[in-house]
Amino acid sequence: MPFHVLTAAFVHESNTFKKGETSLQDFRDDVLDLGQAAVDRFGNTNDELAGFLDAGREGGWCITHTVSAHATPGARVSQQAFDHIAGIICDAAREHAATLDGVALSLHGSMVPSFCEDGEGELLRRLRAILGDDLPIAVTLDLHAMVTPAMVERAQIFVSYKTYPHIDMRQTALHAGRLLDAAMRGTIRPKTIRAHRPMLDEANAGRTDVPQTAALYTRASEHEAEAGILAVSVNAGFSEADIAEMGPTVLVTHDNAPERAHEIAEALADTIWEGRGQVSNAFLTPAQASAEAAGFDAATGPLVIADYADNPGAGAYGDATALLSALLAVNAGPGAFAPMIDPEAAAMLHRHKVGDTVTLQLGGKNDPGFGGGPLLLTGEIVHLSDGTYTGDGPILGGITHSFGPTAVFRVQGIDILVVTLSGQMLDLQQVRTFGIEPSTLRFLVVKSMQHFRAAFEPVAGRVIVCDTGALATPQAHLRPYTRVHRPVWPLDREGFPHQDRRQPG
């Protein structure tokens, strides 16, 4: 008989400093696909579900896929949304409990529901109550997971991405699926060791395109070739989620090699701690970035400016105006600014037609204290759309998403992509679909921290990074942390005796 495996994806990165909640409708607006609909959409893309299916074909599994649920990073997940999606997964587990041999879950690792601090741990708790403690469960995690002790107690196998920008989702799930297959066959008895350090974030936020942090992931891969070491995951953590157990972790999934697994986890975690404070980004102010843009020679491609602090992919609002205001002040065009997440402005622009001149309040409406308030602007509508696009780059290739009602609003030679639904810049089709061609621009602002590099850096003449003071600012002291265990770096600069740094789970 083939192994029967239950699969699911329930993914959210929760910014606990953001107002409101991430609702069930937010998942519906992004991804909430059941069963075969999810397989049809993601089954042959760079997605974890595709990797689980690959493993299933290798192992001859019978797969029951329950749901693929993703929402753009944002505020804490509402209890209604969590209970609904977790309920789909748990109901299927209950229905098939008698025949299940294993479970494969695509999770983020930094989901914070409104009613607890550990969404992934809570989902695993509910599943264990149905399936018991022994059924093998394999979990994939985002590189920016905040892994709690409860998570590693409730699943045997963990495999995290090793790239940021994340381009190894399918590969990560195939790795986890192969370990699950071996566990179901009884050829391994996996367990996972956790090491944690009291930091808000790993050095360089885990970006794998700089030597200092790339070396961690190289070491992790090398350790995976050792006997008994099945997976080594270096998790950068997520500094925008204020929970007690926040911070970077190292996970080592092993087969009867606990001592070696512990050594590896602690050694890598020590390297993370020793590298605290290392930052490869040079953060420019809006005025500095705008001055660079105004004088940039785009002969080899546009100046790509990352609005790091207003990254929707870190749960920021995506409507900060400080950088746009500075660019307009120096007449920096021709350029583009993508996106400005402002449903009210998008709706107003859609009440007009292409070619109309419109005056409106744009951006800065959610929390003007982070990144600037609304701008009163007059410009021309040059494009109107329902916001649908299909990616063709390394992250979103072949995957269709939507910004909702979308307009391109031209002000002083700057084409502003005004959108309804939240999303960060991951793919060139997120601008080209709407008539914005980077090769014709002096500069292009992208609201993103790092993921933009996969698609936009190859077409850029140069890349710079701007701290606009928005919600995801690297200046962590501007956010009011109350839950994280103290002392924690960099909020605290002392009080870290060696024994207090080591917190294996």
N, C-alpha and C positions, 0 to 999 in steps of 0.2 A: 504494500500500500504506500502511495506517496505521502510525504509529510504534509500536514495541513497547517498553513501559516496564516495568521491574521496580520494584516498590515494597516497602517494608518499614518497620516501626517497631521500634526496639530502644532502650528508654528506661530509664535509671537514673541517679539522682543519688547518688553514693557518699560517705558520711561515713567517712573513713579512721580516725577516732578511735573508731569504734564497734566493740565486740567482735564476733568471729565473721565470717561471710561471708553474703552474699545468695545463696541457693541457687536451683537450678532450681525447687524446690518453691515458693519465694517468688514467682517469676514465675507459676507455675501458680495460686497462691492469688489473685493480682491479675489479670493478663492474659497469657495465652499462647494466642492464637487463630491458627489457620492459615487462609490462603487465604480462601475464601468465608465462613467463620465470622467472621472479622474484619470483612469487608465488611458482613455482616449486622448486626454489633453496632455498628460505628462509622461506617458509610457515610453516615449522615445526621444526624450529631451534630457538636458543636464539637470536632472531632478532626482531626489532620493528614491521616489517611487520607481523610476526607471532602473536604478541600481538594485532595488529589491527584486524587481521582475527578472533582471539579469541573473541574480543569484538563484532565483526560483527555477529558471530554465536550466541552469547548470545542475541543480540538485533534484530536478523533477518534482518540485513542490506542487501542491494544490493551494492556490492563494485566494484568500477572501480579503479584498481591499474594502475597507469601511468608508473612509472619508479622507479627502485632502483639504485641510483648512489652513489658510494663511491670511493674516491681516498685516497691513503695513505697520511697522513699529509705531507705537503710540502709548496712550495712557493705559492704566491697569485694565485687565480684561474683566468685563462685567460678569457677575455670577451667572446671569442668564446665558451669556455666550459660552462660558466655560461649561456649565452644566449641560447645555444642549449638545455641544460637540463631544465632550467627554462621554455623554450619554449614548451617542451613536456608537462610539468605540466600545463602551462597556456593554451595551445591549448586544452587540455582535459577539463579544467574548462570552457573554452568558448563553447566547443561543448555540454557540459552537463549542462550548467548553468541553464536552465529552469527546470531541474528535481532534482538538487542537494539539499540535506538537510544539508550537513555538509562536512568538509574537515579534514583529519587527516594526519599530516606531521611528518615524522622523519627527524629532522635536527640536526646539531651539536651545533650551537650557536657561533662558532668561525671561520666562513668562511669569508675570506676577499678577494673579487675579485680585479682585477687589476684596476677597474674604480670607486670603492667606498670602504667604510670601513665596511659595514654591509651587508653581503650577504643574511643573513636570513631576515633582515628587507626589503631588496630590493625585494626578492621573495614574501614576504607577501604584499608589496605595489602593485606589479603587479597583484597578485591574487585579492586583494580588488578592484582594478580598473575594474576587470571583474565581480566579484561576489557581489559587494556592501559591506557595512559596517556591516550588521547584521547577515549574515550567520555564524553559529558557526564554528570556526577553532580551532582544538586541535593540540598542538605541543609537541613532545618529544624532549628533549635536552640531550646532553652529560653533565656529571657532570662538565666538564671544559668549559662550555659555557661562553661567554662574552655577557651578555644580555643587549641590548640597550633599551632606552625608546621607540624607534620606533617599536621594536618587540612587546612590551607589549601593545602598542596602536593598533596593527593590528591583534592580535589574543586574544581570550578570555581565553583559557586554556593552561597552561604550566605544564608539568611534567618532571622533570629531573631524571637521574639515582641517586641512593643513595649508590652505591658501586663503589669503586676504589681499586683493579681491577674491571672493569665493568662486572658484571655477572647478571644484572637485566634488560636487554634490553626488553625482552618479557614482563616481569611483568610491567615495566614502561609504555609500550604502551597499555597494557590492562587497566591500571589505567586511562590513558588519554582517551582511547576509551569509557570506561564506563561513564566518565564525559561528553564526547561528546554525547553519547546516551541520557543522562538525559537532556542535553541542547536542543537537537532536540525534545524531548518529552515535553519540556517546564516546567519540574519540577525543574530546576535550571536556573538562569540567571548569568552565571559565568563572573567574571572579575578578572584581575590579578594586584596585587600591587608589585612594585619593590623597593628594597633598595640596595644601592651600597656603597662600601667603596673604598677610593683611595689607593689601593694596587696593585702591579703587580700580586699577586697570593695569594690565601688563605693559611694560615699556613699549612705546610705539603702537599701543592698542592692538598688538598682534600682527601688524602688517608684515607680510612675508616677502616684500620686494626690497627690503633693506637688510644689509648683512647681519646687523646685530640680532635681529629677531629671526631672520630666516634660518640662522644656525640652530635655533631651538628645534625647528621642525625637521631639519636634516638629521639632527641627533635622534629625534623621535623615530624617524623612519629607519635609521640604522639599528636602533634597539629592537625594532620589530622583527629583525632577522635573527635575533637570539632565540635559543631553545626555550620554550615555555612562555615567551613574551608574545602576546597575540595582537595587541594594539596599544599604542602610546599616543595620548591626546593632550595637547597643550592648549588650554583654554584661557583666553586673554581676560575674560570677565567683561562686565558691562557697567561702566561707571555712572550711567544715568538711571540705574535702578538701586534705590536705597533699601536694602534688606540686610538682615543681620549677617548672612553668610556670603555677602558679595565679595568679589575679588577673583584673581586668577587662580586656576587649579591645574594640576597635572593628574591625569588618569592613566593607570596602567592596567589593562585587562590581561590576565595571565592564566596559565594552566599549571597549577601545582608549583608555582614559583613565587611564593609570597615575599620571601626575603629579597630576591633580586628585583621584583616589581617595586618594593618599597625603596630600595636603593636608587632605582632609576627615577621614580617619582620625586624623591627628595632632592636628588642632584639637579634635576631640571628646574624644580621650584626654587632651589637656591640660586640658580643662574638668573631666574626672573627677578628675584629679590635684589641680587647684586647689580642688576641693570636698571633698577628703579631710577626714574628721572631722566633716562636717555630718551630724547625726542628727535626724530629725524626731520619732522616738519619745521619749517620756518614760518611762523604765523605772522602774517601781515595784518595791519589795521585796514579798515575800508578805505581810508584816505591813501594809504600806501599802495594798496592793490589797484585803486583807480588811477593813480599816477602811472603805475606800470602799464595799465591798459591804454591810457591815452597816448602814450608814446611808443607803443609796441609795433615793430615791423613784422607783419604776418606773412612774410614771403614764404616761410616754410610751414605755415599753419597758424591757426589762431592762438592767442594766449588763453589757456584754459584756467579759469579761476574757480577753485573749489570753495564754496561757502560752507566751510567745515562745520561751523557752530549751528547752522540751520538745517542740518541734514535730516530729512524726514525718515531716513533709514535708522536713525538713532532716537526716533520719537519726537524730534523737534517739530514745530508747527509748520515750517516751510513757508512762512509768510513774512520773515524778517526783511526789513527795508533798508537797513543801514548801508549795505553795499550798493544797492540800486541807487539810493539817494546820492552817494558819493560819486558814482559813475556819471549820473546826470549832471552833477555840479561841475564836472570838468569836460563835458561834451565828449565822452570817450568813444562814441560810436564811430563806425558801424560795429554792432555787436549784438549779442543775445543773452537772455537771462532766463534760466529754466530750472525748475518751474517756480511760479508764484502761486501757491495754493490758497485760493481765495474764491470759494463757491459763490459768494455774493457778487463779486465783480464779474466772474464768468457768466453768471445768469444775466447780469445787466448787459454785457457785451453781446450775448445771444439774442437780446431783444432788438439788436440792430443788424445791419448787413455789412458785408465786406466793402470797404471803401469809406464807411462812415467815420466822421470825427466825433469822438466821445470824450467827455470829461467825467472822471470818477475818482473815488477814494480807493486806493489799491494797497493791499497788504497791511500788516501790523495790527490786525484786529483781535488777535487772540490774547496776547500778553505783550503790550508795547515795551514793557520793562526788559524784555529779552529780544534785542535786535532791532528796535525802532518801531514807531507807530505808523499809521496810514499816511500815504502820500497822495496829495491831490494832483492828478496828472491829466493832461489832455493829449490824446494821440489818435492814431488811425488804426482801425481794424483791418488787418491784412489776411487773416485766415480764421475760419470758423469750422469746428469739427465736433464729432461726438466723442473724440478722445481715444478711439481705439487704435492700437498699434501692435505690430508683431515684431519681436526682437530678432536680430540677426547676429548678435555678438556672442562672446564667450559665456555670458551669464544668462541672458534671456533668449538665446537663439531658438527660434521655433515656437516660443511661448507668446500667446496673445494676452494683453492686459488692456485696461482703459483708464484714462485720467478723468472720465466723465466729460460733460460739456466743457470744451476747451476753445480758447481763442488765442491768437497771436496779436498783441497790442503794441504797435510801434510808437515809441516816444523818443524824440531826439535821435533817431537812427538806431535805437535799441529795441530789438524784437523781444517782447516779454511774453513768455508762454504762461498764460493764465489758465489754471486748471481747477477742477472741482474736487477730485479725489486725490488723496495723498500718495506720494511716491517719490523715491529718489532717482537720480540720474544713473542708470546702469547701462544704457544701450543707445547707440547713435540713432536708432529709429524713433527714439523718444523725442527727437527734435526734427529729424528729416521728414518723418511722416506729416509734420505740420508746416512744411515749407521752409524750415530753417536749415540751411546748408553751412556747416562749420567752415568749409574751405573758402567761403566768401566773406568771412568775418575777421575783424581785428581781434576780438575777444569773445569768449563764451563763458558765462558763469554757470556752474552746475552745482546744485544743492546736493552735496555728497561729501563724505569724508575720504573715502578710499576706493569704494567699488567703481567709481567712474573711471579709474585708471585703466581698467581692463579694455574698455572700448574707446575712450576719449584720448588717452595718452598717445596712442599710435598716430593720431591725426593732429596732435598739438604741436605748435612751434615751441611752446614752453608751458609748464604747469606751475602755478603758484597756489598757496593755500591761505585763506583769509579767516580770521576769527572775528565774526561780527557781533559777538556777545549774545548770540541767541542761545536757546535752551541747551544745546549740546556743546557749549563752549568748553575748550580744554581747561579753562580756569575753574576747576572743580569747587573752589572755595565760594564761588558765587551761588552754588546750589545749597539749600538748607538740609544737610544730612542729619537724620535723627535716629535711624535704625541700625546702621552698620556698627559692628563691634569696634570699639576704640581701644588703643590707638590704631590708626590706619594711615598709610602713606597715600597722598602727600598732605592730607589735612593735618597730620601730626608729624613732627620731625624727630621725636625722641620717644623713649619708653618702649623700645623694641628689644628686650633681651633675647638671646638666641633661642631659648626654649619656647618663648612665646610666638616666635615666627613659625615654628613647626606645628602644623595642625593637621596631621594625617587623619583621613576618615575611612 
